Amino acid sequence: MIEEHVAAEVEALRRVTDLVERVAGDTRTTRVLRVHAGDLANELGRVRTWRSLENLREAAGKLRAEALSYTQGVLLREHRLDDGAGPAVDALVTHLCAAADVAPDVVIGVNTGSESYTRTLDLVRLPPHCDVWHLPVVAHELGHYVIRELRHAQDKDARPLRELVETIGDDDHAEELVADSYATFTIGPAYPLSCLWLRIDPGTAARAGVTHPSWQRRVHVMVSLLTLMSAEYDTGQYSGAVETMLLPAWKQLTGQDATTPGEGDNPARTILTQLNRHLGHSRYVVGSNVTLAARALKDRTPMPQGVTPAHVLNAAWQARLRGDLDPDFNRRALEAMR
Ligand SMILES: [Zn+2]
């Protein structure tokens, strides 16, 4: 009887692979999916016990979920039901991957819950309501990808950010802190602002989970990183954002005047040293570009030369905090990122 179950699993994999191909065509993701589905089908063919079937079923289920999430993302975009977020996400991913010198081989899928990154298809899942103020989280999810992909300039086999994760804890929490720091380093205050205003529940901010450190610790690391960056690059532009936007938001949320380390060490210094060393071109440099981007968004004029998607994200957050929005703002900002 186990053969019937195995055949059903193999058929389910075939059907979902076909579906993805019909929707997305012959993309890199479709080909990667076909390889993974083929490997799983081969393993399923060798199954003789219910126990081993159970494990493979779980893996097959995860792969099908990734495939369907990808399909949803393609369909939403194709029918322009994403309100223009898709091309803006692409522009941000292209910008960040070019600066890090890694291939921009991530795809965007849809998730009803929180956003995530999964390695099999290099899939970043975003909620379908992703507007310009949610978009900074893409930089965090991309951070998980860059941690795996970034190679050492001299030694192509070395993975400096993976080594960094191992240095500071070698667990999920360490990786989350590096992904948070990558997002803060590359797109600046827009990322912690998006966390503070749209994600963090003050009632659970001090609670560490299995896969994630507490928000208390995460925010502390992000704030520390920006403060250290100001000292290192002799500019008040990072610490200024901490004083005028991040700490006031933290105070409003938790009642606390300052952030505190929470349950663990603060690895901001160690992380910044490695980000500077291996991702120097990725650093978010403010200059006058956020002001220029804000003015262009308000005046409905084209973005000036030199303004990156990261500058637009920060201009959007500043406009929101000033209460300087209009109903069309999100659409214009997403368009400006392309
Ligand atoms: Zn993460």
Boltz pocket constraint, residues with backbone or C-beta under 6 A from the ligand:
constraints:
  - pocket:
      binder: B
      contacts: [[A, 140], [A, 141], [A, 144], [A, 176], [A, 179]]
      max_distance: 6.0
